[in-house]
Amino acid sequence: MKACVILPIFAAVAGVSSAGHTQISASVPVSTAMAATDAPWLTLDALRARYGDARGRTAMIGGVEVYYKDEGKGAVILLIHGSVSSLKTYDALAAQLAKRYRVIRFDIPPQGLSGPVSNEALAALGPTDIPEQLLARLGIVKATVVGVSSGGTMAVQLAAKRPDLVARLIISNAPADQVRPDVKTLTPALRAAIADYKARGYQSQAYWDAFLDFYAGNPARYDAAFHRQIYDMNRRAPRSNMFSLVAVVEDHAKAVAAMNAVKAPVLLIWGGADPLLPYAAMDTLAGYLTNAQVSKIRLADVGHYPPVEVPHRYAALVTAYIEAAAPDGAKDKR
């Protein structure tokens, strides 16, 4: 039986699955990602030793250990990463924004350096509960929320649920509907990497190299250290509920209702070279945001992940948008 492809976006091509959702090319068997016993898996402790630092913190939320960073001073910006990703993908963007703002980011459990998610914890938590409770724990009552890919989906859901908390949304290359990648658009390198994955039962460095090249507007913008970090984070030992706290567009009626419910201003910063979500997807998302003031910026040379691919340019756009509404030094009451 062929698998239906839904979000998380990255997982749609990566060939991994999550409880209740199959995010995988129809040509890749779901079971192999968990089956390889000789794969170069890394433990959570090993990843924390390699990628953790003194600025990292943890908070227990609903029985789940959430790894996060809280940097800078000023109006609050919350950064939400996409699937098969981590807060480290925002390193360059956060460094720019933290010069002017208080920037908070977290690893969606059990991704990155966050702890595992038990079935008991999952029964009590939904995707938006993590950012909502983390901000409450930090005493934050208002934030600009930035999300890319499925992180944008979580941002929309949070704004719909907590209009008092979300001052404005800045969203990049996030879906408004279920997404089914056209396998005919895959590069030869990515096709070969998928075939190798099927044979090995895990994704090699070459897989992630091909994957990042496929989604980039200009692959040269991702350096070797970034490629290595993506590979390492995605060879964390297999665990239960891997994507269960990632926000997805699955129930169309519920997704549309959430988008309709957003009343905060929205800026869509869209990578036009995204092979999965072109400009038409941006227009679809904007069309569902019926009660929000929506602005659009098109980045023709950028792929699926604008905040990562062009962080300095992205930071300038974020700053301009926020300062237009709340000039530096003024209290942001929105």
Phi and psi restraints in degrees (value plus and minus 20) as a CYANA .aco file:
   2 LYS   PHI    -100.0   -60.0
   2 LYS   PSI     124.7   164.7
   3 ALA   PHI    -107.0   -67.0
   3 ALA   PSI     122.5   162.5
   4 CYS   PHI    -101.2   -61.2
   4 CYS   PSI     120.5   160.5
   5 VAL   PHI    -121.0   -81.0
   5 VAL   PSI     101.2   141.2
   6 ILE   PHI    -151.7  -111.7
   6 ILE   PSI    -196.8  -156.8
   7 LEU   PHI     -94.3   -54.3
   7 LEU   PSI     137.6   177.6
   8 PRO   PHI     -89.4   -49.4
   8 PRO   PSI     126.2   166.2
   9 ILE   PHI     -77.7   -37.7
   9 ILE   PSI     -75.1   -35.1
  10 PHE   PHI     -77.6   -37.6
  10 PHE   PSI     -59.2   -19.2
  11 ALA   PHI     -89.2   -49.2
  11 ALA   PSI     -38.1     1.9
  12 ALA   PHI     -80.4   -40.4
  12 ALA   PSI     -55.6   -15.6
  13 VAL   PHI    -122.1   -82.1
  13 VAL   PSI     -45.7    -5.7
  14 ALA   PHI     -85.7   -45.7
  14 ALA   PSI     -46.4    -6.4
  15 GLY   PHI      60.2   100.2
  15 GLY   PSI      27.2    67.2
  16 VAL   PHI    -148.6  -108.6
  16 VAL   PSI     143.8   183.8
  17 SER   PHI    -147.5  -107.5
  17 SER   PSI     140.3   180.3
  18 SER   PHI    -155.7  -115.7
  18 SER   PSI     141.6   181.6
  19 ALA   PHI     -79.1   -39.1
  19 ALA   PSI     102.0   142.0
  20 GLY   PHI      65.9   105.9
  20 GLY   PSI     -31.5     8.5
  21 HIS   PHI    -155.6  -115.6
  21 HIS   PSI     116.1   156.1
  22 THR   PHI    -125.6   -85.6
  22 THR   PSI      95.0   135.0
  23 GLN   PHI    -135.7   -95.7
  23 GLN   PSI      65.6   105.6
  24 ILE   PHI    -182.4  -142.4
  24 ILE   PSI     124.3   164.3
  25 SER   PHI     -82.4   -42.4
  25 SER   PSI     122.5   162.5
  26 ALA   PHI     -80.5   -40.5
  26 ALA   PSI     -39.8     0.2
  27 SER   PHI    -105.8   -65.8
  27 SER   PSI     -24.7    15.3
  28 VAL   PHI    -131.3   -91.3
  28 VAL   PSI     102.2   142.2
  29 PRO   PHI     -89.4   -49.4
  29 PRO   PSI     116.3   156.3
  30 VAL   PHI     -82.5   -42.5
  30 VAL   PSI     -56.1   -16.1
  31 SER   PHI     -91.7   -51.7
  31 SER   PSI     -45.0    -5.0
  32 THR   PHI     -86.1   -46.1
  32 THR   PSI     -50.6   -10.6
  33 ALA   PHI     -81.5   -41.5
  33 ALA   PSI     -46.3    -6.3
  34 MET   PHI    -121.8   -81.8
  34 MET   PSI     -24.5    15.5
  35 ALA   PHI    -114.0   -74.0
  35 ALA   PSI     -46.3    -6.3
  36 ALA   PHI     -89.6   -49.6
  36 ALA   PSI     105.6   145.6
  37 THR   PHI    -115.8   -75.8
  37 THR   PSI     -34.2     5.8
  38 ASP   PHI    -123.2   -83.2
  38 ASP   PSI      -7.3    32.7
  39 ALA   PHI     -89.8   -49.8
  39 ALA   PSI     132.5   172.5
  40 PRO   PHI    -101.3   -61.3
  40 PRO   PSI      36.7    76.7
  41 TRP   PHI     -85.3   -45.3
  41 TRP   PSI     128.8   168.8
  42 LEU   PHI    -133.9   -93.9
  42 LEU   PSI     121.8   161.8
  43 THR   PHI     -99.1   -59.1
  43 THR   PSI     144.0   184.0
  44 LEU   PHI     -81.1   -41.1
  44 LEU   PSI     -60.1   -20.1
  45 ASP   PHI     -81.6   -41.6
  45 ASP   PSI     -61.0   -21.0
  46 ALA   PHI     -85.0   -45.0
  46 ALA   PSI     -60.8   -20.8
  47 LEU   PHI     -86.4   -46.4
  47 LEU   PSI     -59.8   -19.8
  48 ARG   PHI     -85.9   -45.9
  48 ARG   PSI     -56.5   -16.5
  49 ALA   PHI     -85.8   -45.8
  49 ALA   PSI     -54.1   -14.1
  50 ARG   PHI    -103.9   -63.9
  50 ARG   PSI     -58.4   -18.4
  51 TYR   PHI    -139.1   -99.1
  51 TYR   PSI     -29.1    10.9
  52 GLY   PHI     -95.0   -55.0
  52 GLY   PSI     139.7   179.7
  53 ASP   PHI    -170.5  -130.5
  53 ASP   PSI     158.7   198.7
  54 ALA   PHI     -84.8   -44.8
  54 ALA   PSI     -40.3    -0.3
  55 ARG   PHI    -105.2   -65.2
  55 ARG   PSI     -30.7     9.3
  56 GLY   PHI     -94.5   -54.5
  56 GLY   PSI     124.3   164.3
  57 ARG   PHI    -153.2  -113.2
  57 ARG   PSI     143.8   183.8
  58 THR   PHI    -149.6  -109.6
  58 THR   PSI     128.3   168.3
  59 ALA   PHI    -156.4  -116.4
  59 ALA   PSI     117.8   157.8
  60 MET   PHI    -106.8   -66.8
  60 MET   PSI      97.0   137.0
  61 ILE   PHI    -146.7  -106.7
  61 ILE   PSI      94.7   134.7
  62 GLY   PHI      38.9    78.9
  62 GLY   PSI      11.9    51.9
  63 GLY   PHI      63.0   103.0
  63 GLY   PSI      -9.9    30.1
  64 VAL   PHI    -139.7   -99.7
  64 VAL   PSI     113.3   153.3
  65 GLU   PHI    -102.1   -62.1
  65 GLU   PSI      95.3   135.3
  66 VAL   PHI    -126.3   -86.3
  66 VAL   PSI     102.1   142.1
  67 TYR   PHI    -108.1   -68.1
  67 TYR   PSI     112.9   152.9
  68 TYR   PHI    -169.2  -129.2
  68 TYR   PSI     148.0   188.0
  69 LYS   PHI    -151.0  -111.0
  69 LYS   PSI     124.2   164.2
  70 ASP   PHI    -154.3  -114.3
  70 ASP   PSI      85.5   125.5
  71 GLU   PHI    -152.3  -112.3
  71 GLU   PSI     126.9   166.9
  72 GLY   PHI      63.5   103.5
  72 GLY   PSI     156.6   196.6
  73 LYS   PHI    -154.1  -114.1
  73 LYS   PSI     130.7   170.7
  74 GLY   PHI     105.9   145.9
  74 GLY   PSI    -181.7  -141.7
  75 ALA   PHI     -78.2   -38.2
  75 ALA   PSI     127.5   167.5
  76 VAL   PHI    -109.6   -69.6
  76 VAL   PSI     114.4   154.4
  77 ILE   PHI    -141.1  -101.1
  77 ILE   PSI     106.5   146.5
  78 LEU   PHI    -123.8   -83.8
  78 LEU   PSI     104.9   144.9
  79 LEU   PHI    -124.0   -84.0
  79 LEU   PSI     107.8   147.8
  80 ILE   PHI    -138.0   -98.0
  80 ILE   PSI     101.5   141.5
  81 HIS   PHI    -101.6   -61.6
  81 HIS   PSI     149.1   189.1
  82 GLY   PHI    -108.7   -68.7
  82 GLY   PSI    -196.1  -156.1
  83 SER   PHI     -93.7   -53.7
  83 SER   PSI     140.7   180.7
  84 VAL   PHI      31.1    71.1
  84 VAL   PSI      24.0    64.0
  85 SER   PHI    -168.6  -128.6
  85 SER   PSI    -190.6  -150.6
  86 SER   PHI    -180.8  -140.8
  86 SER   PSI     153.3   193.3
  87 LEU   PHI     -83.2   -43.2
  87 LEU   PSI     -41.9    -1.9
  88 LYS   PHI     -84.1   -44.1
  88 LYS   PSI     -43.5    -3.5
  89 THR   PHI     -84.1   -44.1
  89 THR   PSI     -37.4     2.6
  90 TYR   PHI    -116.6   -76.6
  90 TYR   PSI     -10.4    29.6
  91 ASP   PHI     -72.7   -32.7
  91 ASP   PSI     -71.7   -31.7
  92 ALA   PHI     -87.5   -47.5
  92 ALA   PSI     -62.0   -22.0
  93 LEU   PHI     -84.6   -44.6
  93 LEU   PSI     -65.4   -25.4
  94 ALA   PHI     -81.4   -41.4
  94 ALA   PSI     -58.4   -18.4
  95 ALA   PHI     -81.0   -41.0
  95 ALA   PSI     -57.4   -17.4
  96 GLN   PHI     -92.8   -52.8
  96 GLN   PSI     -68.3   -28.3
  97 LEU   PHI     -88.1   -48.1
  97 LEU   PSI     -52.5   -12.5
  98 ALA   PHI     -88.7   -48.7
  98 ALA   PSI     -30.7     9.3
  99 LYS   PHI     -88.8   -48.8
  99 LYS   PSI     -39.8     0.2
 100 ARG   PHI    -149.5  -109.5
 100 ARG   PSI     -42.6    -2.6
 101 TYR   PHI    -150.9  -110.9
 101 TYR   PSI     146.1   186.1
 102 ARG   PHI    -108.7   -68.7
 102 ARG   PSI      97.3   137.3
 103 VAL   PHI    -132.1   -92.1
 103 VAL   PSI     103.5   143.5
 104 ILE   PHI    -139.0   -99.0
 104 ILE   PSI     114.7   154.7
 105 ARG   PHI    -165.0  -125.0
 105 ARG   PSI     135.7   175.7
 106 PHE   PHI    -167.4  -127.4
 106 PHE   PSI     137.9   177.9
 107 ASP   PHI    -109.6   -69.6
 107 ASP   PSI     100.4   140.4
 108 ILE   PHI     -84.9   -44.9
 108 ILE   PSI      97.3   137.3
 109 PRO   PHI     -84.4   -44.4
 109 PRO   PSI     122.5   162.5
 110 PRO   PHI    -119.1   -79.1
 110 PRO   PSI      21.1    61.1
 111 GLN   PHI    -110.1   -70.1
 111 GLN   PSI     150.0   190.0
 112 GLY   PHI      37.0    77.0
 112 GLY   PSI    -148.8  -108.8
 113 LEU   PHI    -126.0   -86.0
 113 LEU   PSI      -8.6    31.4
 114 SER   PHI     -96.8   -56.8
 114 SER   PSI     139.4   179.4
 115 GLY   PHI     -98.4   -58.4
 115 GLY   PSI     158.2   198.2
 116 PRO   PHI     -89.6   -49.6
 116 PRO   PSI     143.0   183.0
 117 VAL   PHI    -137.7   -97.7
 117 VAL   PSI      91.4   131.4
 118 SER   PHI     -97.8   -57.8
 118 SER   PSI     143.4   183.4
 119 ASN   PHI     -82.5   -42.5
 119 ASN   PSI     -54.5   -14.5
 120 GLU   PHI     -86.1   -46.1
 120 GLU   PSI     -62.9   -22.9
 121 ALA   PHI     -85.5   -45.5
 121 ALA   PSI     -60.9   -20.9
 122 LEU   PHI     -83.1   -43.1
 122 LEU   PSI     -54.2   -14.2
 123 ALA   PHI     -84.7   -44.7
 123 ALA   PSI     -43.2    -3.2
 124 ALA   PHI    -124.7   -84.7
 124 ALA   PSI     -27.2    12.8
 125 LEU   PHI    -142.1  -102.1
 125 LEU   PSI     124.6   164.6
 126 GLY   PHI    -136.0   -96.0
 126 GLY   PSI     148.3   188.3
 127 PRO   PHI     -72.8   -32.8
 127 PRO   PSI     -63.1   -23.1
 128 THR   PHI     -97.5   -57.5
 128 THR   PSI     -32.2     7.8
 129 ASP   PHI     -84.7   -44.7
 129 ASP   PSI     -52.7   -12.7
 130 ILE   PHI     -85.0   -45.0
 130 ILE   PSI     -78.0   -38.0
 131 PRO   PHI     -83.8   -43.8
 131 PRO   PSI     -57.2   -17.2
 132 GLU   PHI     -81.2   -41.2
 132 GLU   PSI     -67.7   -27.7
 133 GLN   PHI     -94.8   -54.8
 133 GLN   PSI     -51.1   -11.1
 134 LEU   PHI     -84.9   -44.9
 134 LEU   PSI     -65.6   -25.6
 135 LEU   PHI     -82.3   -42.3
 135 LEU   PSI     -59.9   -19.9
 136 ALA   PHI     -82.6   -42.6
 136 ALA   PSI     -61.7   -21.7
 137 ARG   PHI     -80.7   -40.7
 137 ARG   PSI     -53.1   -13.1
 138 LEU   PHI    -110.4   -70.4
 138 LEU   PSI     -15.9    24.1
 139 GLY   PHI      55.2    95.2
 139 GLY   PSI       4.2    44.2
 140 ILE   PHI    -117.2   -77.2
 140 ILE   PSI     109.6   149.6
 141 VAL   PHI    -133.0   -93.0
 141 VAL   PSI     -26.9    13.1
 142 LYS   PHI    -174.7  -134.7
 142 LYS   PSI     115.4   155.4
 143 ALA   PHI    -171.1  -131.1
 143 ALA   PSI     127.8   167.8
 144 THR   PHI    -102.5   -62.5
 144 THR   PSI     110.5   150.5
 145 VAL   PHI    -133.0   -93.0
 145 VAL   PSI     105.4   145.4
 146 VAL   PHI    -132.7   -92.7
 146 VAL   PSI     110.2   150.2
 147 GLY   PHI    -163.3  -123.3
 147 GLY   PSI     121.8   161.8
 148 VAL   PHI    -141.3  -101.3
 148 VAL   PSI     124.5   164.5
 149 SER   PHI      35.7    75.7
 149 SER   PSI    -150.5  -110.5
 150 SER   PHI     -87.0   -47.0
 150 SER   PSI     -37.8     2.2
 151 GLY   PHI     -84.9   -44.9
 151 GLY   PSI     -51.4   -11.4
 152 GLY   PHI     -87.9   -47.9
 152 GLY   PSI     -56.3   -16.3
 153 THR   PHI     -81.9   -41.9
 153 THR   PSI     -63.9   -23.9
 154 MET   PHI     -83.1   -43.1
 154 MET   PSI     -59.5   -19.5
 155 ALA   PHI     -81.2   -41.2
 155 ALA   PSI     -63.3   -23.3
 156 VAL   PHI     -82.0   -42.0
 156 VAL   PSI     -65.9   -25.9
 157 GLN   PHI     -83.6   -43.6
 157 GLN   PSI     -57.0   -17.0
 158 LEU   PHI     -86.5   -46.5
 158 LEU   PSI     -62.4   -22.4
 159 ALA   PHI     -84.7   -44.7
 159 ALA   PSI     -56.2   -16.2
 160 ALA   PHI     -88.2   -48.2
 160 ALA   PSI     -58.9   -18.9
 161 LYS   PHI     -97.2   -57.2
 161 LYS   PSI     -59.0   -19.0
 162 ARG   PHI    -148.9  -108.9
 162 ARG   PSI      51.3    91.3
 163 PRO   PHI     -81.2   -41.2
 163 PRO   PSI     -44.6    -4.6
 164 ASP   PHI     -91.8   -51.8
 164 ASP   PSI     -43.4    -3.4
 165 LEU   PHI    -111.0   -71.0
 165 LEU   PSI     -53.6   -13.6
 166 VAL   PHI    -117.6   -77.6
 166 VAL   PSI      92.4   132.4
 167 ALA   PHI     -93.8   -53.8
 167 ALA   PSI     -61.8   -21.8
 168 ARG   PHI    -182.0  -142.0
 168 ARG   PSI     138.7   178.7
 169 LEU   PHI    -134.0   -94.0
 169 LEU   PSI     120.6   160.6
 170 ILE   PHI    -147.4  -107.4
 170 ILE   PSI      94.2   134.2
 171 ILE   PHI    -145.1  -105.1
 171 ILE   PSI     118.3   158.3
 172 SER   PHI    -148.0  -108.0
 172 SER   PSI     108.8   148.8
 173 ASN   PHI      25.2    65.2
 173 ASN   PSI      31.4    71.4
 174 ALA   PHI    -127.5   -87.5
 174 ALA   PSI     128.3   168.3
 175 PRO   PHI    -102.0   -62.0
 175 PRO   PSI     132.5   172.5
 176 ALA   PHI    -127.4   -87.4
 176 ALA   PSI     -38.6     1.4
 177 ASP   PHI    -154.1  -114.1
 177 ASP   PSI     151.0   191.0
 178 GLN   PHI     -80.2   -40.2
 178 GLN   PSI     125.2   165.2
 179 VAL   PHI    -138.4   -98.4
 179 VAL   PSI     110.7   150.7
 180 ARG   PHI    -143.5  -103.5
 180 ARG   PSI      82.0   122.0
 181 PRO   PHI     -79.9   -39.9
 181 PRO   PSI     121.7   161.7
 182 ASP   PHI    -102.3   -62.3
 182 ASP   PSI      87.9   127.9
 183 VAL   PHI     -82.8   -42.8
 183 VAL   PSI     -38.0     2.0
 184 LYS   PHI     -88.9   -48.9
 184 LYS   PSI     -38.6     1.4
 185 THR   PHI    -106.5   -66.5
 185 THR   PSI     -28.1    11.9
 186 LEU   PHI     -84.5   -44.5
 186 LEU   PSI     121.5   161.5
 187 THR   PHI     -93.2   -53.2
 187 THR   PSI     137.4   177.4
 188 PRO   PHI     -76.0   -36.0
 188 PRO   PSI     -57.9   -17.9
 189 ALA   PHI     -84.3   -44.3
 189 ALA   PSI     -60.4   -20.4
 190 LEU   PHI     -92.8   -52.8
 190 LEU   PSI     -55.9   -15.9
 191 ARG   PHI     -80.7   -40.7
 191 ARG   PSI     -63.6   -23.6
 192 ALA   PHI     -85.0   -45.0
 192 ALA   PSI     -58.2   -18.2
 193 ALA   PHI     -86.4   -46.4
 193 ALA   PSI     -58.0   -18.0
 194 ILE   PHI     -85.7   -45.7
 194 ILE   PSI     -61.2   -21.2
 195 ALA   PHI     -82.2   -42.2
 195 ALA   PSI     -60.9   -20.9
 196 ASP   PHI     -84.9   -44.9
 196 ASP   PSI     -59.7   -19.7
 197 TYR   PHI     -81.1   -41.1
 197 TYR   PSI     -63.3   -23.3
 198 LYS   PHI     -80.7   -40.7
 198 LYS   PSI     -56.8   -16.8
 199 ALA   PHI     -95.0   -55.0
 199 ALA   PSI     -60.2   -20.2
 200 ARG   PHI    -102.5   -62.5
 200 ARG   PSI     -56.9   -16.9
 201 GLY   PHI      69.4   109.4
 201 GLY   PSI     -12.5    27.5
 202 TYR   PHI    -173.2  -133.2
 202 TYR   PSI     144.8   184.8
 203 GLN   PHI    -117.0   -77.0
 203 GLN   PSI     101.3   141.3
 204 SER   PHI    -102.4   -62.4
 204 SER   PSI     155.1   195.1
 205 GLN   PHI     -78.9   -38.9
 205 GLN   PSI     -59.2   -19.2
 206 ALA   PHI     -81.8   -41.8
 206 ALA   PSI     -54.4   -14.4
 207 TYR   PHI     -80.1   -40.1
 207 TYR   PSI     -71.2   -31.2
 208 TRP   PHI     -90.0   -50.0
 208 TRP   PSI     -50.4   -10.4
 209 ASP   PHI     -80.1   -40.1
 209 ASP   PSI     -67.7   -27.7
 210 ALA   PHI     -86.3   -46.3
 210 ALA   PSI     -57.7   -17.7
 211 PHE   PHI     -83.4   -43.4
 211 PHE   PSI     -68.4   -28.4
 212 LEU   PHI     -86.0   -46.0
 212 LEU   PSI     -59.4   -19.4
 213 ASP   PHI     -80.9   -40.9
 213 ASP   PSI     -59.0   -19.0
 214 PHE   PHI     -84.0   -44.0
 214 PHE   PSI     -60.4   -20.4
 215 TYR   PHI    -109.6   -69.6
 215 TYR   PSI     -27.1    12.9
 216 ALA   PHI    -107.8   -67.8
 216 ALA   PSI     125.9   165.9
 217 GLY   PHI     -92.2   -52.2
 217 GLY   PSI     -58.3   -18.3
 218 ASN   PHI    -157.5  -117.5
 218 ASN   PSI      81.5   121.5
 219 PRO   PHI     -76.3   -36.3
 219 PRO   PSI     -45.2    -5.2
 220 ALA   PHI     -85.3   -45.3
 220 ALA   PSI     -35.3     4.7
 221 ARG   PHI     -93.8   -53.8
 221 ARG   PSI     -38.2     1.8
 222 TYR   PHI    -118.1   -78.1
 222 TYR   PSI      93.0   133.0
 223 ASP   PHI    -102.3   -62.3
 223 ASP   PSI     156.3   196.3
 224 ALA   PHI     -82.4   -42.4
 224 ALA   PSI     -56.4   -16.4
 225 ALA   PHI     -85.1   -45.1
 225 ALA   PSI     -57.9   -17.9
 226 PHE   PHI     -87.2   -47.2
 226 PHE   PSI     -63.4   -23.4
 227 HIS   PHI     -77.7   -37.7
 227 HIS   PSI     -64.0   -24.0
 228 ARG   PHI     -85.3   -45.3
 228 ARG   PSI     -61.0   -21.0
 229 GLN   PHI     -84.2   -44.2
 229 GLN   PSI     -61.8   -21.8
 230 ILE   PHI     -82.9   -42.9
 230 ILE   PSI     -62.9   -22.9
 231 TYR   PHI     -81.5   -41.5
 231 TYR   PSI     -68.1   -28.1
 232 ASP   PHI     -81.8   -41.8
 232 ASP   PSI     -66.5   -26.5
 233 MET   PHI     -82.5   -42.5
 233 MET   PSI     -49.0    -9.0
 234 ASN   PHI    -114.6   -74.6
 234 ASN   PSI     -12.1    27.9
 235 ARG   PHI    -134.3   -94.3
 235 ARG   PSI       2.3    42.3
 236 ARG   PHI     -82.4   -42.4
 236 ARG   PSI     120.2   160.2
 237 ALA   PHI     -71.5   -31.5
 237 ALA   PSI     118.3   158.3
 238 PRO   PHI     -72.6   -32.6
 238 PRO   PSI     121.7   161.7
 239 ARG   PHI    -168.2  -128.2
 239 ARG   PSI     141.1   181.1
 240 SER   PHI     -94.7   -54.7
 240 SER   PSI     136.3   176.3
 241 ASN   PHI      35.3    75.3
 241 ASN   PSI      22.2    62.2
 242 MET   PHI     -79.9   -39.9
 242 MET   PSI     -57.8   -17.8
 243 PHE   PHI    -143.3  -103.3
 243 PHE   PSI      -2.6    37.4
 244 SER   PHI     -90.5   -50.5
 244 SER   PSI     -39.9     0.1
 245 LEU   PHI    -124.0   -84.0
 245 LEU   PSI      -8.6    31.4
 246 VAL   PHI    -105.7   -65.7
 246 VAL   PSI     113.9   153.9
 247 ALA   PHI     -94.2   -54.2
 247 ALA   PSI     113.9   153.9
 248 VAL   PHI    -149.9  -109.9
 248 VAL   PSI     137.1   177.1
 249 VAL   PHI    -118.9   -78.9
 249 VAL   PSI      75.2   115.2
 250 GLU   PHI    -139.4   -99.4
 250 GLU   PSI     -76.1   -36.1
 251 ASP   PHI    -106.1   -66.1
 251 ASP   PSI      87.7   127.7
 252 HIS   PHI     -79.3   -39.3
 252 HIS   PSI     -65.3   -25.3
 253 ALA   PHI     -81.8   -41.8
 253 ALA   PSI     -63.1   -23.1
 254 LYS   PHI     -87.0   -47.0
 254 LYS   PSI     -59.2   -19.2
 255 ALA   PHI     -83.9   -43.9
 255 ALA   PSI     -64.4   -24.4
 256 VAL   PHI     -84.8   -44.8
 256 VAL   PSI     -60.1   -20.1
 257 ALA   PHI     -80.8   -40.8
 257 ALA   PSI     -60.8   -20.8
 258 ALA   PHI     -85.0   -45.0
 258 ALA   PSI     -64.7   -24.7
 259 MET   PHI     -84.4   -44.4
 259 MET   PSI     -60.3   -20.3
 260 ASN   PHI     -82.5   -42.5
 260 ASN   PSI     -49.5    -9.5
 261 ALA   PHI     -99.6   -59.6
 261 ALA   PSI     -33.5     6.5
 262 VAL   PHI     -90.3   -50.3
 262 VAL   PSI     106.6   146.6
 263 LYS   PHI    -136.7   -96.7
 263 LYS   PSI     -31.5     8.5
 264 ALA   PHI     -89.7   -49.7
 264 ALA   PSI     131.2   171.2
 265 PRO   PHI     -80.4   -40.4
 265 PRO   PSI     126.1   166.1
 266 VAL   PHI    -148.6  -108.6
 266 VAL   PSI     111.2   151.2
 267 LEU   PHI    -131.6   -91.6
 267 LEU   PSI     102.7   142.7
 268 LEU   PHI    -121.0   -81.0
 268 LEU   PSI      95.1   135.1
 269 ILE   PHI    -128.2   -88.2
 269 ILE   PSI      89.5   129.5
 270 TRP   PHI    -136.7   -96.7
 270 TRP   PSI     110.7   150.7
 271 GLY   PHI     -98.9   -58.9
 271 GLY   PSI      96.5   136.5
 272 GLY   PHI     -97.4   -57.4
 272 GLY   PSI     -34.3     5.7
 273 ALA   PHI    -115.6   -75.6
 273 ALA   PSI      -2.7    37.3
 274 ASP   PHI     -93.3   -53.3
 274 ASP   PSI      99.7   139.7
 275 PRO   PHI     -93.8   -53.8
 275 PRO   PSI     -31.9     8.1
 276 LEU   PHI    -122.4   -82.4
 276 LEU   PSI     -62.4   -22.4
 277 LEU   PHI    -147.4  -107.4
 277 LEU   PSI      64.1   104.1
 278 PRO   PHI     -93.1   -53.1
 278 PRO   PSI    -194.2  -154.2
 279 TYR   PHI     -77.2   -37.2
 279 TYR   PSI     -51.5   -11.5
 280 ALA   PHI     -78.9   -38.9
 280 ALA   PSI     -54.1   -14.1
 281 ALA   PHI     -88.1   -48.1
 281 ALA   PSI     -55.2   -15.2
 282 MET   PHI     -82.9   -42.9
 282 MET   PSI     -63.7   -23.7
 283 ASP   PHI     -85.0   -45.0
 283 ASP   PSI     -56.4   -16.4
 284 THR   PHI     -83.5   -43.5
 284 THR   PSI     -66.4   -26.4
 285 LEU   PHI     -80.2   -40.2
 285 LEU   PSI     -66.0   -26.0
 286 ALA   PHI     -79.5   -39.5
 286 ALA   PSI     -56.7   -16.7
 287 GLY   PHI     -85.7   -45.7
 287 GLY   PSI     -48.6    -8.6
 288 TYR   PHI    -101.9   -61.9
 288 TYR   PSI     -38.4     1.6
 289 LEU   PHI    -105.7   -65.7
 289 LEU   PSI      44.2    84.2
 290 THR   PHI     -90.5   -50.5
 290 THR   PSI     -41.9    -1.9
 291 ASN   PHI    -130.9   -90.9
 291 ASN   PSI      -6.2    33.8
 292 ALA   PHI    -136.9   -96.9
 292 ALA   PSI     130.6   170.6
 293 GLN   PHI    -102.6   -62.6
 293 GLN   PSI      94.9   134.9
 294 VAL   PHI    -130.4   -90.4
 294 VAL   PSI     109.6   149.6
 295 SER   PHI    -136.0   -96.0
 295 SER   PSI     132.4   172.4
 296 LYS   PHI    -150.7  -110.7
 296 LYS   PSI     119.6   159.6
 297 ILE   PHI    -150.6  -110.6
 297 ILE   PSI     107.4   147.4
 298 ARG   PHI    -124.5   -84.5
 298 ARG   PSI     108.7   148.7
 299 LEU   PHI    -133.2   -93.2
 299 LEU   PSI      73.2   113.2
 300 ALA   PHI     -84.1   -44.1
 300 ALA   PSI     -47.3    -7.3
 301 ASP   PHI    -116.6   -76.6
 301 ASP   PSI     -11.2    28.8
 302 VAL   PHI    -135.9   -95.9
 302 VAL   PSI     127.5   167.5
 303 GLY   PHI    -111.8   -71.8
 303 GLY   PSI    -164.0  -124.0
 304 HIS   PHI     -90.0   -50.0
 304 HIS   PSI     -39.4     0.6
 305 TYR   PHI    -146.2  -106.2
 305 TYR   PSI      45.4    85.4
 306 PRO   PHI     -73.8   -33.8
 306 PRO   PSI     -63.4   -23.4
 307 PRO   PHI     -84.9   -44.9
 307 PRO   PSI     -41.9    -1.9
 308 VAL   PHI    -111.6   -71.6
 308 VAL   PSI     -61.6   -21.6
 309 GLU   PHI     -92.2   -52.2
 309 GLU   PSI     -58.7   -18.7
 310 VAL   PHI    -152.0  -112.0
 310 VAL   PSI      46.5    86.5
 311 PRO   PHI     -83.3   -43.3
 311 PRO   PSI     -56.8   -16.8
 312 HIS   PHI     -88.4   -48.4
 312 HIS   PSI     -64.0   -24.0
 313 ARG   PHI     -83.6   -43.6
 313 ARG   PSI     -61.7   -21.7
 314 TYR   PHI     -84.3   -44.3
 314 TYR   PSI     -63.0   -23.0
 315 ALA   PHI     -80.7   -40.7
 315 ALA   PSI     -59.1   -19.1
 316 ALA   PHI     -84.4   -44.4
 316 ALA   PSI     -59.4   -19.4
 317 LEU   PHI     -87.9   -47.9
 317 LEU   PSI     -62.7   -22.7
 318 VAL   PHI     -80.8   -40.8
 318 VAL   PSI     -66.8   -26.8
 319 THR   PHI     -81.5   -41.5
 319 THR   PSI     -65.2   -25.2
 320 ALA   PHI     -81.1   -41.1
 320 ALA   PSI     -59.7   -19.7
 321 TYR   PHI     -88.0   -48.0
 321 TYR   PSI     -64.6   -24.6
 322 ILE   PHI     -86.6   -46.6
 322 ILE   PSI     -65.3   -25.3
 323 GLU   PHI     -89.6   -49.6
 323 GLU   PSI     -45.1    -5.1
 324 ALA   PHI     -84.6   -44.6
 324 ALA   PSI     -51.1   -11.1
 325 ALA   PHI    -111.8   -71.8
 325 ALA   PSI     -56.0   -16.0
 326 ALA   PHI    -159.7  -119.7
 326 ALA   PSI      68.0   108.0
 327 PRO   PHI     -72.8   -32.8
 327 PRO   PSI     130.0   170.0
 328 ASP   PHI     -71.9   -31.9
 328 ASP   PSI     106.7   146.7
 329 GLY   PHI      77.9   117.9
 329 GLY   PSI     -37.8     2.2
 330 ALA   PHI    -107.9   -67.9
 330 ALA   PSI     128.6   168.6
 331 LYS   PHI     -95.4   -55.4
 331 LYS   PSI     107.7   147.7
 332 ASP   PHI    -102.9   -62.9
 332 ASP   PSI      80.7   120.7
 333 LYS   PHI    -110.6   -70.6
 333 LYS   PSI     -28.9    11.1
